[in-house]
């Protein structure tokens, strides 16, 4: 990853419902990311992406998703909570990211939305566990939005300033991690590779 180039963040919305609230929650985080001039957000809407089931072989959508994840400096995943876990659309997305997964080594920030009063806590616990299992670094402090149908209006506006601050703060947290850890590590690795190449050239001259 070249941190001197515009950074890419991959965002995925895991609800298949029309006009879903998960997408509205994610939109706030994306807006915060795009405030930073060097961040480009690549959005995958899982309601319109037809990924194959495991064992069916990769599709064009599979290869595109893997390329986007591979090229991303960070990942932002948003899911509703269905029956105490995250959405099947999100699971299919993760299953299409290869073995080993292209999520491995990537910082991942998690958002959840639910109509109930405890929010999407269980969904985020399960999603975080799966992301960690495939090698991603799951950032602490996932954001769960409870009673989401009362927090967001029909135009996608957040009616609770404290919740909006938490959603935007998650995006900032992801960027801070990339700025403070991922980019310095990438710069060090590039410097080491450059030094090795120079020694090789000197020894062969």
Backbone as JSON Lines, residues from 0, in Angstrom:
{"i":0,"aa":"X","n":[0.84,-1.19,0.0],"ca":[0.0,0.0,0.0],"c":[0.87,1.24,0.0]}
{"i":1,"aa":"X","n":[0.61,2.17,-0.89],"ca":[1.35,3.42,-0.99],"c":[0.55,4.51,-0.3]}
{"i":2,"aa":"X","n":[1.01,4.97,0.86],"ca":[0.26,5.96,1.62],"c":[0.42,7.37,1.06]}
{"i":3,"aa":"X","n":[1.29,7.53,0.05],"ca":[1.39,8.83,-0.6],"c":[0.3,9.01,-1.65]}
{"i":4,"aa":"X","n":[-0.31,7.92,-2.06],"ca":[-1.42,7.97,-3.0],"c":[-2.73,8.11,-2.23]}
{"i":5,"aa":"X","n":[-3.82,8.53,-2.91],"ca":[-5.12,8.58,-2.22],"c":[-5.47,7.22,-1.65]}
{"i":6,"aa":"X","n":[-5.82,7.2,-0.38],"ca":[-6.16,5.94,0.28],"c":[-7.57,5.5,-0.09]}
{"i":7,"aa":"X","n":[-7.74,4.2,-0.17],"ca":[-9.05,3.62,-0.44],"c":[-9.57,2.95,0.82]}
{"i":8,"aa":"X","n":[-10.81,3.22,1.14],"ca":[-11.52,2.52,2.21],"c":[-12.67,1.76,1.57]}
{"i":9,"aa":"X","n":[-12.78,0.49,1.88],"ca":[-13.91,-0.3,1.37],"c":[-15.01,-0.31,2.42]}
{"i":10,"aa":"X","n":[-16.22,0.05,2.0],"ca":[-17.4,0.01,2.87],"c":[-18.41,-0.97,2.29]}
{"i":11,"aa":"X","n":[-18.99,-1.79,3.15],"ca":[-19.99,-2.77,2.7],"c":[-21.22,-2.66,3.58]}
{"i":12,"aa":"X","n":[-22.37,-2.55,2.93],"ca":[-23.65,-2.48,3.63],"c":[-24.34,-3.83,3.54]}
{"i":13,"aa":"X","n":[-24.65,-4.43,4.7],"ca":[-25.08,-5.82,4.72],"c":[-26.56,-6.08,4.79]}
{"i":14,"aa":"X","n":[-27.4,-5.09,4.52],"ca":[-28.84,-5.33,4.55],"c":[-29.38,-5.5,3.14]}
{"i":15,"aa":"X","n":[-30.33,-6.42,2.98],"ca":[-30.96,-6.65,1.67],"c":[-32.33,-5.98,1.56]}
{"i":16,"aa":"X","n":[-32.77,-5.31,2.6],"ca":[-34.09,-4.68,2.57],"c":[-34.06,-3.38,1.77]}
{"i":17,"aa":"X","n":[-35.1,-3.1,1.0],"ca":[-35.17,-1.81,0.29],"c":[-35.22,-0.66,1.3]}
{"i":18,"aa":"X","n":[-34.52,0.42,0.98],"ca":[-34.51,1.63,1.82],"c":[-34.15,1.3,3.27]}
{"i":19,"aa":"X","n":[-33.17,0.44,3.45],"ca":[-32.83,-0.03,4.79],"c":[-32.09,1.03,5.62]}
{"i":20,"aa":"X","n":[-32.2,0.88,6.94],"ca":[-31.57,1.81,7.87],"c":[-30.07,1.57,8.0]}
{"i":21,"aa":"X","n":[-29.63,0.35,7.75],"ca":[-28.2,0.05,7.82],"c":[-27.42,0.95,6.87]}
{"i":22,"aa":"X","n":[-27.96,1.12,5.68],"ca":[-27.3,1.97,4.68],"c":[-27.27,3.43,5.14]}
{"i":23,"aa":"X","n":[-28.31,3.87,5.85],"ca":[-28.34,5.25,6.34],"c":[-27.29,5.46,7.42]}
{"i":24,"aa":"X","n":[-27.13,4.46,8.29],"ca":[-26.09,4.55,9.31],"c":[-24.71,4.59,8.65]}
{"i":25,"aa":"X","n":[-24.48,3.71,7.7],"ca":[-23.2,3.65,7.0],"c":[-22.9,4.94,6.26]}
{"i":26,"aa":"X","n":[-23.94,5.58,5.72],"ca":[-23.74,6.81,4.95],"c":[-23.1,7.91,5.79]}
{"i":27,"aa":"X","n":[-23.43,7.96,7.07],"ca":[-22.82,8.96,7.95],"c":[-21.32,8.71,8.1]}
{"i":28,"aa":"X","n":[-20.95,7.45,8.29],"ca":[-19.53,7.12,8.42],"c":[-18.79,7.42,7.12]}
{"i":29,"aa":"X","n":[-19.42,7.11,6.0],"ca":[-18.8,7.4,4.7],"c":[-18.61,8.89,4.51]}
{"i":30,"aa":"X","n":[-19.61,9.67,4.9],"ca":[-19.5,11.13,4.79],"c":[-18.31,11.64,5.6]}
{"i":31,"aa":"X","n":[-18.13,11.08,6.78],"ca":[-17.0,11.49,7.62],"c":[-15.67,11.11,6.96]}
{"i":32,"aa":"X","n":[-15.6,9.94,6.37],"ca":[-14.38,9.52,5.69],"c":[-14.04,10.43,4.52]}
{"i":33,"aa":"X","n":[-15.05,10.83,3.78],"ca":[-14.81,11.63,2.59],"c":[-14.45,13.07,2.9]}
{"i":34,"aa":"X","n":[-14.63,13.47,4.16],"ca":[-14.17,14.79,4.58],"c":[-12.65,14.86,4.49]}
{"i":35,"aa":"X","n":[-12.02,13.71,4.71],"ca":[-10.56,13.65,4.61],"c":[-10.2,13.56,3.13]}
{"i":36,"aa":"X","n":[-9.47,14.56,2.64],"ca":[-9.31,14.76,1.19],"c":[-8.61,13.6,0.49]}
{"i":37,"aa":"X","n":[-7.82,12.8,1.19],"ca":[-7.09,11.75,0.5],"c":[-7.75,10.38,0.61]}
{"i":38,"aa":"X","n":[-9.01,10.34,1.03],"ca":[-9.7,9.07,1.2],"c":[-10.77,8.89,0.12]}
{"i":39,"aa":"X","n":[-10.68,7.79,-0.59],"ca":[-11.72,7.42,-1.55],"c":[-12.45,6.21,-1.0]}
{"i":40,"aa":"X","n":[-13.77,6.29,-0.94],"ca":[-14.56,5.2,-0.4],"c":[-15.15,4.39,-1.55]}
{"i":41,"aa":"X","n":[-14.89,3.09,-1.54],"ca":[-15.46,2.16,-2.5],"c":[-16.58,1.4,-1.78]}
{"i":42,"aa":"X","n":[-17.82,1.6,-2.22],"ca":[-18.98,1.03,-1.54],"c":[-19.47,-0.22,-2.26]}
{"i":43,"aa":"X","n":[-19.65,-1.29,-1.5],"ca":[-20.29,-2.49,-2.01],"c":[-21.65,-2.61,-1.32]}
{"i":44,"aa":"X","n":[-22.71,-2.53,-2.11],"ca":[-24.06,-2.69,-1.59],"c":[-24.45,-4.16,-1.74]}
{"i":45,"aa":"X","n":[-24.48,-4.87,-0.64],"ca":[-24.69,-6.31,-0.71],"c":[-26.12,-6.68,-1.1]}
{"i":46,"aa":"X","n":[-27.01,-5.7,-1.12],"ca":[-28.38,-5.98,-1.57],"c":[-28.47,-6.09,-3.08]}
{"i":47,"aa":"X","n":[-27.46,-5.59,-3.78],"ca":[-27.48,-5.62,-5.24],"c":[-26.32,-6.44,-5.82]}
{"i":48,"aa":"X","n":[-25.53,-7.07,-4.96],"ca":[-24.39,-7.86,-5.42],"c":[-24.69,-9.34,-5.21]}
{"i":49,"aa":"X","n":[-24.64,-10.09,-6.28],"ca":[-25.0,-11.51,-6.22],"c":[-23.74,-12.37,-6.12]}
{"i":50,"aa":"X","n":[-23.35,-12.67,-4.89],"ca":[-22.18,-13.51,-4.66],"c":[-22.6,-14.98,-4.68]}
{"i":51,"aa":"X","n":[-21.75,-15.84,-5.21],"ca":[-22.07,-17.28,-5.16],"c":[-21.95,-17.82,-3.74]}
{"i":52,"aa":"X","n":[-22.62,-18.92,-3.49],"ca":[-22.5,-19.61,-2.21],"c":[-21.19,-20.39,-2.19]}
{"i":53,"aa":"X","n":[-20.68,-20.71,-0.99],"ca":[-19.44,-21.5,-0.9],"c":[-19.56,-22.81,-1.67]}
{"i":54,"aa":"X","n":[-18.51,-23.16,-2.4],"ca":[-18.5,-24.39,-3.17],"c":[-18.97,-24.22,-4.6]}
{"i":55,"aa":"X","n":[-19.51,-23.04,-4.95],"ca":[-19.99,-22.81,-6.31],"c":[-18.93,-22.24,-7.23]}
{"i":56,"aa":"X","n":[-17.8,-21.87,-6.67],"ca":[-16.76,-21.29,-7.51],"c":[-16.9,-19.78,-7.59]}
{"i":57,"aa":"X","n":[-15.81,-19.07,-7.82],"ca":[-15.84,-17.61,-7.84],"c":[-16.57,-17.06,-9.07]}
{"i":58,"aa":"X","n":[-17.13,-15.87,-8.9],"ca":[-17.79,-15.15,-9.98],"c":[-17.03,-13.86,-10.23]}
{"i":59,"aa":"X","n":[-17.5,-13.09,-11.19],"ca":[-16.9,-11.78,-11.45],"c":[-17.02,-10.89,-10.22]}
{"i":60,"aa":"X","n":[-18.16,-10.98,-9.53],"ca":[-18.35,-10.2,-8.31],"c":[-17.35,-10.62,-7.24]}
{"i":61,"aa":"X","n":[-17.02,-11.9,-7.18],"ca":[-16.04,-12.41,-6.23],"c":[-14.67,-11.77,-6.47]}
{"i":62,"aa":"X","n":[-14.23,-11.8,-7.71],"ca":[-12.91,-11.26,-8.03],"c":[-12.86,-9.75,-7.8]}
{"i":63,"aa":"X","n":[-13.94,-9.05,-8.13],"ca":[-13.97,-7.6,-7.92],"c":[-13.89,-7.27,-6.43]}
{"i":64,"aa":"X","n":[-14.65,-8.01,-5.62],"ca":[-14.63,-7.77,-4.17],"c":[-13.25,-8.03,-3.6]}
{"i":65,"aa":"X","n":[-12.62,-9.11,-4.02],"ca":[-11.28,-9.43,-3.52],"c":[-10.28,-8.35,-3.91]}
{"i":66,"aa":"X","n":[-10.37,-7.85,-5.13],"ca":[-9.47,-6.78,-5.58],"c":[-9.68,-5.51,-4.77]}
{"i":67,"aa":"X","n":[-10.95,-5.17,-4.49],"ca":[-11.24,-3.96,-3.72],"c":[-10.72,-4.08,-2.28]}
{"i":68,"aa":"X","n":[-10.92,-5.24,-1.67],"ca":[-10.43,-5.45,-0.31],"c":[-8.91,-5.42,-0.29]}
{"i":69,"aa":"X","n":[-8.3,-6.08,-1.27],"ca":[-6.83,-6.16,-1.34],"c":[-6.23,-4.76,-1.45]}
{"i":70,"aa":"X","n":[-6.88,-3.88,-2.18],"ca":[-6.35,-2.54,-2.39],"c":[-6.76,-1.53,-1.35]}
{"i":71,"aa":"X","n":[-7.57,-1.93,-0.37],"ca":[-8.08,-1.0,0.63],"c":[-7.12,-0.86,1.8]}
{"i":72,"aa":"X","n":[-7.01,0.36,2.31],"ca":[-6.22,0.59,3.52],"c":[-6.99,0.19,4.76]}
{"i":73,"aa":"X","n":[-8.3,0.19,4.67],"ca":[-9.14,-0.18,5.8],"c":[-10.52,-0.59,5.32]}
{"i":74,"aa":"X","n":[-11.26,-1.25,6.19],"ca":[-12.57,-1.8,5.84],"c":[-13.61,-1.31,6.85]}
{"i":75,"aa":"X","n":[-14.78,-0.95,6.33],"ca":[-15.9,-0.54,7.17],"c":[-17.09,-1.43,6.83]}
{"i":76,"aa":"X","n":[-17.53,-2.23,7.8],"ca":[-18.63,-3.16,7.58],"c":[-19.83,-2.76,8.42]}
{"i":77,"aa":"X","n":[-21.0,-2.72,7.79],"ca":[-22.24,-2.37,8.48],"c":[-23.26,-3.48,8.29]}
{"i":78,"aa":"X","n":[-23.89,-3.9,9.38],"ca":[-24.85,-5.0,9.31],"c":[-26.06,-4.73,10.18]}
{"i":79,"aa":"X","n":[-27.23,-5.21,9.76],"ca":[-28.37,-5.27,10.67],"c":[-28.21,-6.48,11.58]}
{"i":80,"aa":"X","n":[-29.11,-6.62,12.54],"ca":[-29.12,-7.84,13.35],"c":[-30.36,-8.66,13.01]}
{"i":81,"aa":"X","n":[-30.12,-9.91,12.6],"ca":[-31.21,-10.83,12.29],"c":[-31.08,-12.05,13.2]}
{"i":82,"aa":"X","n":[-32.09,-12.31,14.02],"ca":[-32.11,-13.49,14.89],"c":[-30.82,-13.64,15.7]}
{"i":83,"aa":"X","n":[-30.36,-12.54,16.25],"ca":[-29.2,-12.58,17.14],"c":[-27.85,-12.67,16.46]}
{"i":84,"aa":"X","n":[-27.8,-12.44,15.14],"ca":[-26.51,-12.48,14.46],"c":[-26.52,-11.49,13.29]}
{"i":85,"aa":"X","n":[-25.43,-11.48,12.54],"ca":[-25.33,-10.56,11.42],"c":[-25.99,-11.16,10.19]}
{"i":86,"aa":"X","n":[-26.1,-10.38,9.14],"ca":[-26.9,-10.78,7.98],"c":[-26.22,-11.86,7.15]}
{"i":87,"aa":"X","n":[-27.03,-12.66,6.47],"ca":[-26.51,-13.69,5.58],"c":[-25.8,-13.06,4.38]}
{"i":88,"aa":"X","n":[-26.25,-11.88,3.98],"ca":[-25.58,-11.18,2.87],"c":[-24.14,-10.85,3.24]}
{"i":89,"aa":"X","n":[-23.92,-10.44,4.47],"ca":[-22.56,-10.14,4.93],"c":[-21.73,-11.41,4.99]}
{"i":90,"aa":"X","n":[-22.34,-12.51,5.42],"ca":[-21.61,-13.78,5.5],"c":[-21.17,-14.23,4.1]}
{"i":91,"aa":"X","n":[-22.05,-14.11,3.11],"ca":[-21.68,-14.48,1.74],"c":[-20.54,-13.61,1.23]}
{"i":92,"aa":"X","n":[-20.58,-12.34,1.56],"ca":[-19.5,-11.43,1.17],"c":[-18.17,-11.92,1.73]}
{"i":93,"aa":"X","n":[-18.14,-12.2,3.02],"ca":[-16.9,-12.65,3.66],"c":[-16.44,-13.97,3.08]}
{"i":94,"aa":"X","n":[-17.38,-14.88,2.81],"ca":[-17.02,-16.19,2.24],"c":[-16.42,-16.06,0.84]}
{"i":95,"aa":"X","n":[-16.7,-14.97,0.16],"ca":[-16.18,-14.77,-1.19],"c":[-14.85,-14.04,-1.23]}
{"i":96,"aa":"X","n":[-14.25,-13.82,-0.07],"ca":[-12.99,-13.08,-0.03],"c":[-11.76,-13.98,-0.05]}
{"i":97,"aa":"X","n":[-11.97,-15.27,-0.32],"ca":[-10.84,-16.16,-0.57],"c":[-10.32,-16.88,0.66]}
{"i":98,"aa":"X","n":[-9.45,-17.85,0.41],"ca":[-8.79,-18.66,1.45],"c":[-7.31,-18.75,1.1]}
{"i":99,"aa":"X","n":[-6.4,-18.08,1.78],"ca":[-6.69,-17.18,2.91],"c":[-7.44,-15.94,2.48]}
{"i":100,"aa":"X","n":[-8.15,-15.34,3.41],"ca":[-9.01,-14.2,3.12],"c":[-8.2,-12.94,2.81]}
{"i":101,"aa":"X","n":[-8.7,-12.16,1.87],"ca":[-8.08,-10.86,1.61],"c":[-8.32,-9.88,2.75]}
{"i":102,"aa":"X","n":[-9.17,-10.25,3.71],"ca":[-9.35,-9.41,4.91],"c":[-8.16,-9.54,5.86]}
{"i":103,"aa":"X","n":[-7.36,-10.57,5.71],"ca":[-6.24,-10.8,6.63],"c":[-5.31,-9.6,6.68]}
{"i":104,"aa":"X","n":[-5.04,-9.13,7.89],"ca":[-4.14,-8.0,8.09],"c":[-4.78,-6.64,7.92]}
{"i":105,"aa":"X","n":[-6.06,-6.6,7.53],"ca":[-6.73,-5.32,7.31],"c":[-7.39,-4.82,8.59]}
{"i":106,"aa":"X","n":[-7.29,-3.52,8.88],"ca":[-8.08,-2.97,9.98],"c":[-9.55,-2.88,9.58]}
{"i":107,"aa":"X","n":[-10.43,-3.35,10.45],"ca":[-11.86,-3.41,10.15],"c":[-12.64,-2.7,11.25]}
{"i":108,"aa":"X","n":[-13.48,-1.77,10.86],"ca":[-14.38,-1.07,11.79],"c":[-15.79,-1.57,11.56]}
{"i":109,"aa":"X","n":[-16.55,-1.77,12.63],"ca":[-17.86,-2.4,12.54],"c":[-18.98,-1.48,13.01]}
{"i":110,"aa":"X","n":[-20.07,-1.48,12.22],"ca":[-21.29,-0.75,12.54],"c":[-22.46,-1.72,12.55]}
{"i":111,"aa":"X","n":[-23.4,-1.51,13.46],"ca":[-24.59,-2.34,13.5],"c":[-25.83,-1.51,13.71]}
{"i":112,"aa":"X","n":[-26.96,-1.98,13.19],"ca":[-28.22,-1.27,13.34],"c":[-29.33,-2.26,13.6]}
{"i":113,"aa":"X","n":[-30.21,-1.92,14.53],"ca":[-31.33,-2.8,14.85],"c":[-32.48,-1.97,15.42]}
{"i":114,"aa":"X","n":[-33.69,-2.51,15.29],"ca":[-34.87,-1.82,15.8],"c":[-35.04,-1.99,17.3]}
{"i":115,"aa":"X","n":[-34.47,-3.04,17.87],"ca":[-34.62,-3.32,19.29],"c":[-33.85,-2.37,20.18]}
{"i":116,"aa":"X","n":[-34.15,-2.42,21.48],"ca":[-33.56,-1.46,22.4],"c":[-32.11,-1.77,22.77]}
{"i":117,"aa":"X","n":[-31.64,-3.0,22.51],"ca":[-30.23,-3.29,22.78],"c":[-29.38,-3.19,21.52]}
{"i":118,"aa":"X","n":[-29.99,-2.84,20.41],"ca":[-29.23,-2.64,19.19],"c":[-28.73,-3.92,18.56]}
{"i":119,"aa":"X","n":[-27.6,-3.83,17.88],"ca":[-27.05,-4.95,17.13],"c":[-25.83,-5.54,17.82]}
{"i":120,"aa":"X","n":[-25.85,-5.56,19.15],"ca":[-24.7,-6.0,19.93],"c":[-24.3,-7.43,19.59]}
{"i":121,"aa":"X","n":[-25.27,-8.33,19.54],"ca":[-24.94,-9.73,19.24],"c":[-24.42,-9.89,17.82]}
{"i":122,"aa":"X","n":[-25.02,-9.17,16.89],"ca":[-24.55,-9.24,15.49],"c":[-23.1,-8.79,15.39]}
{"i":123,"aa":"X","n":[-22.75,-7.72,16.1],"ca":[-21.39,-7.21,16.03],"c":[-20.4,-8.15,16.72]}
{"i":124,"aa":"X","n":[-20.84,-8.8,17.79],"ca":[-19.97,-9.79,18.43],"c":[-19.64,-10.93,17.48]}
{"i":125,"aa":"X","n":[-20.66,-11.44,16.8],"ca":[-20.44,-12.55,15.86],"c":[-19.6,-12.11,14.67]}
{"i":126,"aa":"X","n":[-19.92,-10.94,14.12],"ca":[-19.19,-10.46,12.95],"c":[-17.72,-10.2,13.3]}
{"i":127,"aa":"X","n":[-17.49,-9.6,14.46],"ca":[-16.12,-9.36,14.89],"c":[-15.34,-10.64,15.07]}
{"i":128,"aa":"X","n":[-16.0,-11.68,15.61],"ca":[-15.34,-12.97,15.8],"c":[-14.93,-13.59,14.47]}
{"i":129,"aa":"X","n":[-15.81,-13.53,13.48],"ca":[-15.51,-14.11,12.17],"c":[-14.38,-13.33,11.49]}
{"i":130,"aa":"X","n":[-14.44,-12.0,11.56],"ca":[-13.39,-11.19,10.94],"c":[-12.03,-11.47,11.58]}
{"i":131,"aa":"X","n":[-12.01,-11.6,12.9],"ca":[-10.76,-11.94,13.59],"c":[-10.27,-13.32,13.18]}
{"i":132,"aa":"X","n":[-11.2,-14.26,13.01],"ca":[-10.83,-15.63,12.64],"c":[-10.11,-15.68,11.29]}
{"i":133,"aa":"X","n":[-10.53,-14.82,10.35],"ca":[-9.89,-14.84,9.02],"c":[-8.67,-13.93,8.96]}
{"i":134,"aa":"X","n":[-8.28,-13.34,10.11],"ca":[-7.02,-12.61,10.17],"c":[-7.11,-11.11,10.14]}
{"i":135,"aa":"X","n":[-8.32,-10.55,10.13],"ca":[-8.47,-9.09,10.15],"c":[-8.17,-8.56,11.55]}
{"i":136,"aa":"X","n":[-7.79,-7.29,11.61],"ca":[-7.65,-6.63,12.9],"c":[-8.92,-5.83,13.14]}
{"i":137,"aa":"X","n":[-9.76,-6.31,14.05],"ca":[-11.03,-5.65,14.33],"c":[-10.81,-4.54,15.35]}
{"i":138,"aa":"X","n":[-11.12,-3.32,14.95],"ca":[-10.9,-2.19,15.85],"c":[-11.83,-2.28,17.05]}
{"i":139,"aa":"X","n":[-11.33,-1.94,18.23],"ca":[-12.22,-1.91,19.4],"c":[-13.24,-0.79,19.27]}
{"i":140,"aa":"X","n":[-14.33,-0.92,20.0],"ca":[-15.35,0.13,20.01],"c":[-16.28,0.12,18.82]}
{"i":141,"aa":"X","n":[-16.82,-1.05,18.41],"ca":[-17.82,-1.04,17.33],"c":[-19.04,-0.23,17.77]}
{"i":142,"aa":"X","n":[-19.74,0.31,16.81],"ca":[-20.89,1.17,17.12],"c":[-22.19,0.46,16.77]}
{"i":143,"aa":"X","n":[-23.06,0.31,17.77],"ca":[-24.37,-0.31,17.59],"c":[-25.44,0.76,17.76]}
{"i":144,"aa":"X","n":[-26.32,0.87,16.77],"ca":[-27.41,1.85,16.83],"c":[-28.7,1.12,17.16]}
{"i":145,"aa":"X","n":[-29.24,1.38,18.34],"ca":[-30.5,0.78,18.77],"c":[-31.67,1.66,18.34]}
{"i":146,"aa":"X","n":[-32.86,1.03,18.23],"ca":[-34.07,1.75,17.81],"c":[-33.79,2.63,16.59]}
{"i":147,"aa":"X","n":[-33.12,2.03,15.63],"ca":[-32.62,2.81,14.49],"c":[-33.75,3.5,13.72]}
{"i":148,"aa":"X","n":[-34.94,2.9,13.72],"ca":[-36.07,3.49,13.01],"c":[-36.55,4.79,13.65]}
{"i":149,"aa":"X","n":[-36.15,5.02,14.91],"ca":[-36.5,6.28,15.58],"c":[-35.34,7.28,15.57]}
{"i":150,"aa":"X","n":[-34.16,6.77,15.31],"ca":[-32.97,7.62,15.29],"c":[-32.78,8.3,13.94]}
{"i":151,"aa":"X","n":[-33.21,7.61,12.86],"ca":[-33.07,8.16,11.52],"c":[-34.45,8.42,10.93]}
{"i":152,"aa":"X","n":[-34.57,9.54,10.21],"ca":[-35.85,9.83,9.56],"c":[-35.86,9.25,8.14]}
{"i":153,"aa":"X","n":[-36.95,9.48,7.43],"ca":[-37.11,8.92,6.09],"c":[-36.15,9.47,5.07]}
{"i":154,"aa":"X","n":[-35.53,10.61,5.36],"ca":[-34.55,11.21,4.44],"c":[-33.13,10.81,4.77]}
{"i":155,"aa":"X","n":[-32.97,9.94,5.78],"ca":[-31.63,9.49,6.14],"c":[-30.92,10.38,7.12]}
{"i":156,"aa":"X","n":[-31.61,11.38,7.69],"ca":[-30.99,12.27,8.66],"c":[-31.01,11.64,10.05]}
{"i":157,"aa":"X","n":[-29.9,11.78,10.76],"ca":[-29.81,11.29,12.13],"c":[-30.42,12.33,13.06]}
{"i":158,"aa":"X","n":[-31.33,11.89,13.92],"ca":[-32.05,12.8,14.81],"c":[-31.43,12.88,16.2]}
{"i":159,"aa":"X","n":[-30.36,12.15,16.42],"ca":[-29.7,12.11,17.72],"c":[-28.24,12.51,17.54]}
{"i":160,"aa":"X","n":[-27.89,13.7,18.04],"ca":[-26.54,14.23,17.84],"c":[-25.47,13.34,18.47]}
{"i":161,"aa":"X","n":[-25.77,12.72,19.61],"ca":[-24.79,11.88,20.29],"c":[-24.49,10.63,19.47]}
{"i":162,"aa":"X","n":[-25.52,10.04,18.89],"ca":[-25.32,8.84,18.08],"c":[-24.58,9.19,16.79]}
{"i":163,"aa":"X","n":[-24.93,10.32,16.2],"ca":[-24.21,10.74,14.99],"c":[-22.73,10.93,15.29]}
{"i":164,"aa":"X","n":[-22.42,11.5,16.44],"ca":[-21.02,11.7,16.83],"c":[-20.3,10.37,16.97]}
{"i":165,"aa":"X","n":[-20.98,9.35,17.53],"ca":[-20.36,8.03,17.69],"c":[-20.1,7.38,16.33]}
{"i":166,"aa":"X","n":[-21.05,7.5,15.41],"ca":[-20.87,6.91,14.08],"c":[-19.71,7.57,13.35]}
{"i":167,"aa":"X","n":[-19.69,8.89,13.37],"ca":[-18.6,9.61,12.72],"c":[-17.27,9.34,13.41]}
{"i":168,"aa":"X","n":[-17.33,9.16,14.74],"ca":[-16.11,8.88,15.49],"c":[-15.49,7.55,15.12]}
{"i":169,"aa":"X","n":[-16.34,6.57,14.75],"ca":[-15.81,5.27,14.31],"c":[-14.99,5.43,13.03]}
{"i":170,"aa":"X","n":[-15.48,6.25,12.11],"ca":[-14.75,6.5,10.88],"c":[-13.41,7.18,11.17]}
{"i":171,"aa":"X","n":[-13.44,8.14,12.09],"ca":[-12.21,8.83,12.48],"c":[-11.23,7.86,13.15]}
{"i":172,"aa":"X","n":[-11.76,6.97,13.97],"ca":[-10.93,5.97,14.64],"c":[-10.21,5.08,13.61]}
{"i":173,"aa":"X","n":[-10.93,4.69,12.57],"ca":[-10.33,3.87,11.51],"c":[-9.2,4.63,10.83]}
{"i":174,"aa":"X","n":[-9.44,5.9,10.51],"ca":[-8.4,6.69,9.84],"c":[-7.21,6.94,10.75]}
{"i":175,"aa":"X","n":[-7.47,7.15,12.04],"ca":[-6.36,7.35,12.97],"c":[-5.48,6.11,13.05]}
{"i":176,"aa":"X","n":[-6.12,4.93,13.04],"ca":[-5.35,3.69,13.07],"c":[-4.47,3.59,11.81]}
{"i":177,"aa":"X","n":[-5.05,3.88,10.67],"ca":[-4.29,3.81,9.41],"c":[-3.14,4.81,9.42]}
{"i":178,"aa":"X","n":[-3.42,6.04,9.84],"ca":[-2.4,7.09,9.85],"c":[-1.27,6.78,10.83]}
{"i":179,"aa":"X","n":[-1.61,6.21,11.98],"ca":[-0.63,6.03,13.04],"c":[0.09,4.68,13.0]}
{"i":180,"aa":"X","n":[-0.53,3.68,12.35],"ca":[0.06,2.34,12.38],"c":[0.31,1.76,10.99]}
{"i":181,"aa":"X","n":[-0.73,1.75,10.16],"ca":[-0.6,1.09,8.87],"c":[0.38,1.83,7.96]}
{"i":182,"aa":"X","n":[0.24,3.14,7.86],"ca":[1.12,3.89,6.96],"c":[2.58,3.89,7.43]}
{"i":183,"aa":"X","n":[2.87,4.1,8.72],"ca":[4.27,4.0,9.15],"c":[4.86,2.62,8.89]}
{"i":184,"aa":"X","n":[4.07,1.56,9.08],"ca":[4.57,0.21,8.83],"c":[4.84,0.01,7.35]}
{"i":185,"aa":"X","n":[3.94,0.53,6.5],"ca":[4.14,0.41,5.06],"c":[5.39,1.17,4.61]}
{"i":186,"aa":"X","n":[5.6,2.34,5.22],"ca":[6.79,3.12,4.88],"c":[8.06,2.4,5.3]}
{"i":187,"aa":"X","n":[8.04,1.75,6.47],"ca":[9.2,1.0,6.94],"c":[9.49,-0.18,6.02]}
{"i":188,"aa":"X","n":[8.44,-0.91,5.64],"ca":[8.62,-2.06,4.75],"c":[9.18,-1.62,3.4]}
{"i":189,"aa":"X","n":[8.7,-0.47,2.9],"ca":[9.2,0.03,1.62],"c":[10.67,0.43,1.74]}
{"i":190,"aa":"X","n":[11.03,1.02,2.88],"ca":[12.41,1.42,3.11],"c":[13.34,0.21,3.18]}
{"i":191,"aa":"X","n":[12.88,-0.85,3.87],"ca":[13.68,-2.08,3.97],"c":[13.85,-2.72,2.61]}
{"i":192,"aa":"X","n":[12.78,-2.78,1.83],"ca":[12.89,-3.36,0.48],"c":[13.86,-2.56,-0.38]}
{"i":193,"aa":"X","n":[13.8,-1.23,-0.25],"ca":[14.7,-0.38,-1.01],"c":[16.15,-0.61,-0.64]}
{"i":194,"aa":"X","n":[16.41,-0.76,0.66],"ca":[17.78,-1.01,1.13],"c":[18.29,-2.36,0.63]}
{"i":195,"aa":"X","n":[17.44,-3.37,0.63],"ca":[17.83,-4.69,0.14],"c":[18.15,-4.64,-1.34]}
{"i":196,"aa":"X","n":[17.33,-3.92,-2.09],"ca":[17.56,-3.8,-3.53],"c":[18.88,-3.1,-3.81]}
{"i":197,"aa":"X","n":[19.16,-2.06,-3.03],"ca":[20.41,-1.32,-3.22],"c":[21.62,-2.21,-2.91]}
{"i":198,"aa":"X","n":[21.53,-3.02,-1.84],"ca":[22.65,-3.91,-1.5],"c":[22.85,-4.96,-2.59]}
{"i":199,"aa":"X","n":[21.74,-5.43,-3.16],"ca":[21.84,-6.42,-4.22],"c":[22.53,-5.84,-5.45]}
{"i":200,"aa":"X","n":[22.16,-4.61,-5.79],"ca":[22.76,-3.95,-6.95],"c":[24.24,-3.71,-6.73]}
{"i":201,"aa":"X","n":[24.6,-3.33,-5.49],"ca":[26.01,-3.05,-5.19],"c":[26.85,-4.33,-5.26]}
{"i":202,"aa":"X","n":[26.26,-5.43,-4.76],"ca":[27.01,-6.67,-4.76],"c":[27.18,-7.26,-6.14]}
{"i":203,"aa":"X","n":[26.29,-6.9,-7.08],"ca":[26.38,-7.45,-8.43],"c":[27.15,-6.54,-9.37]}
{"i":204,"aa":"X","n":[27.54,-5.37,-8.89],"ca":[28.26,-4.43,-9.77],"c":[29.77,-4.64,-9.7]}
